[in-house]
Amino acid sequence: MATRVGIVGCGAIGGLYAAHLAALEDVEVWAYDVSRDHVEAINEEGLRLTGHTQLHTRVRATADAAELPPCGLGIVATKGIFTESAVAATAHAFRDAAVCSVQNGIGNEEAIAQHAPRVMRGVTMQAGHVTAPAVIHVDAPGPTWIGPFEPRAAAMDEVHALAALLNRSGMETVALDDARGAQWTKVLFNAATNPLCALTGLTHGELCDLPAARALAGALIEEGRAVCDALGITLDGDPEALIDEAARTNHQHKPSMLQDVLAQRPTEIATLNGGIARAAGAGGLAAPLHEAIAALVCALEHRWSLER
């Protein structure tokens, strides 16, 4: 019997997971997304990956959350600002499921745990963007790390089962007893560069070419490291090294927050720098740099509302 996996949010990152898993004969993939044009194109033409990965598979997609059938496993890939509403709308499909977040930032798992019985903490280094309905360009490949979300944990058997499916589908995935170190490594990487690119309009590499801007990114990382230390989280990588490697290998990459700003879409600032600032407060620390960056991006979003 096929394993049914539900994907909540079939944009750039969710689409990567959906397309890969749909290539497995023993997996039935359902995807929920609010973009009706995207959903209709997926159902008519299949889901196509271009760029670093070339893949074309058939996925069952719907823009009506009520149509999502019961699933044994779930993957949430929406932006953090939509986590609560998307998971609430699809909760019926995951009443007896283990649901994994592969989203940016801090706080998504807590929102998922309000509606799903068992939750996994996840993080991915995959990057991509939607170029047309049902077409996703893979900007950069990368591994995924998943593990139990401690307050409402999925069983390790379920973590290993999802990791096994993803690895068989061609997406490198590591199952961990504690995925907090992997998650926070990516969070610090994103929070140090994405908003600076969004505020300046520079690509990742262009930002890092400027010594003062690169130094500010480093200061944001150091402030975030102090939060990790206070919370007892050991990073499993060096965010500074990730920044420099990305600048070398993907110099012209426009981070997702820059893409959002250029399109005047809501950003994920609340779960990135805002999430770090909230975690700092919970640990009895201050994170003034992250608070300032979050305030600036929020002010930019507010400007758009005044212009409309």
C-alpha positions as CSV (number, residue, x, y, z in Angstrom):
1,M,0.0,0.0,0.0
2,A,1.3,3.4,-1.0
3,T,2.4,5.9,1.7
4,R,0.3,9.1,1.4
5,V,2.3,12.3,2.0
6,G,0.6,15.7,2.2
7,I,2.5,18.8,1.2
8,V,1.2,22.0,2.7
9,G,2.5,24.8,0.5
10,C,3.6,23.8,-3.0
11,G,5.7,26.8,-3.9
12,A,9.4,26.8,-4.4
13,I,10.5,24.5,-1.5
14,G,7.3,22.5,-1.1
15,G,7.3,21.9,-4.9
16,L,10.8,20.4,-4.7
17,Y,9.7,17.9,-2.1
18,A,6.4,17.1,-3.9
19,A,8.1,16.5,-7.2
20,H,10.8,14.3,-5.8
21,L,8.5,12.2,-3.6
22,A,6.0,11.8,-6.5
23,A,8.8,10.0,-8.5
24,L,8.5,7.0,-6.1
25,E,6.0,4.3,-7.1
26,D,5.1,3.5,-3.5
27,V,4.3,7.1,-2.5
28,E,1.1,9.0,-3.2
29,V,1.6,12.8,-3.0
30,W,-1.0,15.4,-2.4
31,A,-0.2,19.1,-2.4
32,Y,-2.2,22.0,-1.1
33,D,-1.5,25.5,-2.3
34,V,-3.6,28.7,-2.3
35,S,-2.5,29.6,-5.9
36,R,-5.2,28.3,-8.1
37,D,-3.2,28.9,-11.3
38,H,-0.3,26.9,-9.9
39,V,-2.6,24.1,-8.8
40,E,-4.4,23.9,-12.1
41,A,-1.2,23.8,-14.0
42,I,0.2,21.1,-11.8
43,N,-2.9,18.9,-12.3
44,E,-2.9,19.5,-16.0
45,E,0.8,19.4,-16.8
46,G,2.6,17.8,-13.9
47,L,5.2,19.5,-11.7
48,R,8.5,20.4,-13.4
49,L,11.9,21.1,-11.8
50,T,14.5,23.0,-13.8
51,G,18.0,24.4,-13.1
52,H,20.2,22.2,-10.8
53,T,17.6,19.4,-10.9
54,Q,15.7,18.2,-14.0
55,L,12.6,16.4,-13.0
56,H,9.0,16.1,-14.2
57,T,6.4,14.2,-12.1
58,R,2.7,13.9,-11.6
59,V,1.3,15.4,-8.3
60,R,-2.3,15.6,-7.0
61,A,-2.8,19.2,-6.2
62,T,-5.7,21.2,-4.7
63,A,-6.5,24.7,-3.7
64,D,-9.4,23.5,-1.6
65,A,-8.0,22.3,1.8
66,A,-11.2,20.2,2.3
67,E,-10.1,18.0,-0.6
68,L,-6.9,16.9,1.0
69,P,-7.4,13.3,2.1
70,P,-6.0,11.7,5.3
71,C,-2.2,11.4,5.1
72,G,0.3,9.4,7.1
73,L,3.1,11.9,6.8
74,G,3.0,15.7,6.2
75,I,5.5,18.3,5.1
76,V,4.8,22.0,5.7
77,A,6.6,24.4,3.4
78,T,4.7,27.6,3.6
79,K,6.2,30.9,4.6
80,G,6.1,31.3,8.4
81,I,3.5,34.0,8.3
82,F,1.0,31.5,6.7
83,T,1.8,28.5,8.9
84,E,-1.0,28.9,11.4
85,S,-3.8,29.4,8.7
86,A,-2.5,26.7,6.4
87,V,-2.1,24.1,9.0
88,A,-5.5,24.9,10.6
89,A,-7.1,24.6,7.2
90,T,-5.5,21.2,6.5
91,A,-5.6,19.8,10.1
92,H,-8.2,17.2,9.2
93,A,-5.7,15.4,6.8
94,F,-3.1,15.1,9.6
95,R,-5.2,13.9,12.5
96,D,-3.1,10.8,12.8
97,A,0.1,11.9,11.1
98,A,3.6,13.0,11.7
99,V,4.1,16.4,10.2
100,C,7.5,17.9,9.4
101,S,8.3,21.6,9.0
102,V,11.0,22.5,6.4
103,Q,10.4,26.2,6.8
104,N,12.7,29.1,7.5
105,G,13.0,30.5,11.0
106,I,11.8,29.9,14.5
107,G,8.3,29.2,15.7
108,N,6.7,27.2,12.9
109,E,6.8,23.9,14.7
110,E,5.0,25.4,17.7
111,A,2.1,26.5,15.3
112,I,2.0,23.1,13.7
113,A,1.8,21.4,17.1
114,Q,-1.5,23.2,17.7
115,H,-3.1,21.0,15.0
116,A,-1.0,17.9,14.4
117,P,-0.4,15.1,17.0
118,R,3.2,14.5,16.2
119,V,5.7,17.0,14.8
120,M,9.2,17.0,13.3
121,R,11.6,19.9,13.3
122,G,13.3,20.2,9.9
123,V,15.6,22.4,7.9
124,T,16.8,22.4,4.3
125,M,19.6,24.0,2.3
126,Q,17.6,23.7,-0.9
127,A,16.9,26.9,-2.7
128,G,14.6,27.7,-5.6
129,H,11.9,29.9,-7.1
130,V,8.7,29.5,-9.1
131,T,9.3,30.7,-12.6
132,A,5.8,29.8,-14.0
133,P,2.8,27.9,-12.8
134,A,3.9,24.3,-12.2
135,V,7.5,25.1,-12.9
136,I,10.2,25.5,-10.2
137,H,13.8,26.5,-10.9
138,V,16.2,24.8,-8.4
139,D,18.8,27.5,-7.6
140,A,20.9,25.4,-5.3
141,P,20.7,21.8,-4.1
142,G,21.4,20.9,-0.5
143,P,20.7,18.5,2.3
144,T,17.7,18.3,4.7
145,W,17.9,17.5,8.4
146,I,14.9,16.3,10.4
147,G,14.3,15.3,14.0
148,P,11.5,15.2,16.6
149,F,10.1,18.5,17.8
150,E,10.5,18.0,21.5
151,P,7.3,19.3,23.0
152,R,5.1,17.1,20.7
153,A,7.6,14.7,19.2
154,A,7.1,12.4,16.3
155,A,8.6,8.9,16.9
156,M,12.1,8.3,15.7
157,D,10.7,5.5,13.6
158,E,8.6,8.1,11.8
159,V,11.6,10.5,11.4
160,H,13.6,7.6,9.8
161,A,10.7,6.6,7.6
162,L,10.4,10.1,6.1
163,A,14.1,10.4,5.8
164,A,14.2,7.1,3.9
165,L,11.5,8.2,1.5
166,L,13.3,11.5,0.8
167,N,16.7,9.8,0.3
168,R,15.2,7.3,-2.1
169,S,13.6,10.2,-4.0
170,G,17.0,11.9,-4.5
171,M,16.8,14.4,-1.7
172,E,19.7,13.9,0.7
173,T,18.2,13.8,4.2
174,V,19.7,13.2,7.6
175,A,17.5,11.9,10.5
176,L,18.7,13.3,13.9
177,D,17.7,12.8,17.5
178,D,18.1,16.5,18.0
179,A,17.8,18.8,14.9
180,R,18.0,22.1,16.8
181,G,21.7,22.6,15.9
182,A,21.0,22.1,12.2
183,Q,17.9,24.4,12.4
184,W,19.7,27.2,14.1
185,T,22.7,27.0,11.9
186,K,20.4,27.7,8.9
187,V,18.5,30.3,10.9
188,L,21.6,32.3,11.7
189,F,22.8,32.0,8.1
190,N,19.5,33.3,6.7
191,A,18.9,36.0,9.4
192,A,22.4,37.4,8.8
193,T,22.1,37.8,5.0
194,N,18.5,37.6,3.7
195,P,17.3,40.9,5.3
196,L,20.4,42.8,4.4
197,C,19.9,41.7,0.8
198,A,16.3,42.7,1.1
199,L,17.1,46.1,2.4
200,T,19.8,46.9,-0.1
201,G,18.6,45.1,-3.2
202,L,22.0,43.4,-3.5
203,T,22.5,39.7,-4.3
204,H,24.1,37.5,-1.7
205,G,27.5,37.8,-3.3
206,E,27.3,41.5,-3.9
207,L,26.5,42.0,-0.3
208,C,29.4,40.0,0.9
209,D,31.7,41.9,-1.5
210,L,31.2,45.0,0.8
211,P,33.4,44.7,3.9
212,A,31.1,46.8,6.1
213,A,28.0,44.8,5.0
214,R,29.8,41.5,5.5
215,A,30.9,42.7,9.0
216,L,27.3,43.5,9.9
217,A,26.3,40.0,8.8
218,G,29.0,38.6,11.1
219,A,27.8,40.7,14.0
220,L,24.3,39.3,13.5
221,I,25.7,35.8,13.6
222,E,27.6,36.5,16.8
223,E,24.5,37.9,18.5
224,G,22.6,34.8,17.4
225,R,25.3,32.5,18.7
226,A,24.9,34.0,22.2
227,V,21.2,33.1,22.0
228,C,22.1,29.5,21.1
229,D,24.5,29.3,24.0
230,A,21.8,30.6,26.4
231,L,19.3,28.0,25.2
232,G,21.9,25.1,25.3
233,I,21.9,24.7,21.5
234,T,25.1,23.5,19.8
235,L,25.3,24.6,16.2
236,D,26.3,21.7,13.8
237,G,28.0,24.0,11.3
238,D,29.6,27.4,10.9
239,P,27.1,30.0,9.6
240,E,30.0,32.3,8.7
241,A,31.5,29.6,6.5
242,L,28.1,29.0,4.8
243,I,27.8,32.7,4.0
244,D,31.3,32.8,2.4
245,E,30.7,29.6,0.5
246,A,27.4,30.8,-0.9
247,A,29.0,34.1,-1.9
248,R,31.6,32.1,-3.9
249,T,29.4,29.5,-5.5
250,N,26.1,31.4,-5.9
251,H,27.2,35.0,-6.2
252,Q,24.2,36.3,-8.0
253,H,21.6,34.5,-5.9
254,K,18.7,36.6,-4.8
255,P,17.6,35.3,-1.4
256,S,13.9,34.6,-0.9
257,M,13.4,37.7,1.2
258,L,14.9,39.9,-1.5
259,Q,12.5,38.2,-4.0
260,D,9.6,39.0,-1.7
261,V,10.6,42.7,-1.4
262,L,11.0,43.1,-5.1
263,A,7.5,41.7,-5.5
264,Q,6.2,43.6,-2.5
265,R,5.1,40.4,-0.8
266,P,5.1,39.8,3.0
267,T,8.5,38.6,4.2
268,E,9.5,36.0,6.8
269,I,11.2,38.5,9.0
270,A,9.0,37.6,12.0
271,T,10.3,34.0,12.1
272,L,13.9,34.9,11.2
273,N,15.3,38.0,13.0
274,G,12.1,38.4,14.9
275,G,12.2,34.8,16.0
276,I,15.8,35.2,17.2
277,A,14.8,38.3,19.2
278,R,11.9,36.4,20.8
279,A,14.2,33.5,21.7
280,A,16.7,35.9,23.1
281,G,14.1,37.3,25.4
282,A,13.0,33.9,26.5
283,G,16.7,33.2,27.4
284,G,17.0,36.4,29.4
285,L,19.1,38.1,26.7
286,A,18.7,41.1,24.4
287,A,19.3,40.9,20.6
288,P,19.3,44.6,19.6
289,L,20.8,44.0,16.1
290,H,18.2,41.5,15.2
291,E,15.5,43.7,16.7
292,A,16.7,46.6,14.6
293,I,16.9,44.6,11.3
294,A,13.4,43.3,12.0
295,A,12.0,46.8,12.6
296,L,13.6,48.1,9.3
297,V,12.1,45.3,7.2
298,C,8.7,45.7,8.9
299,A,8.9,49.5,8.1
300,L,9.6,48.6,4.5
301,E,6.5,46.4,4.3
302,H,4.5,49.2,5.9
303,R,5.6,51.6,3.2
304,W,4.1,49.4,0.6
305,S,0.7,49.6,2.3
306,L,0.9,53.4,2.3
307,E,1.7,53.4,-1.4
308,R,-1.3,51.2,-2.4
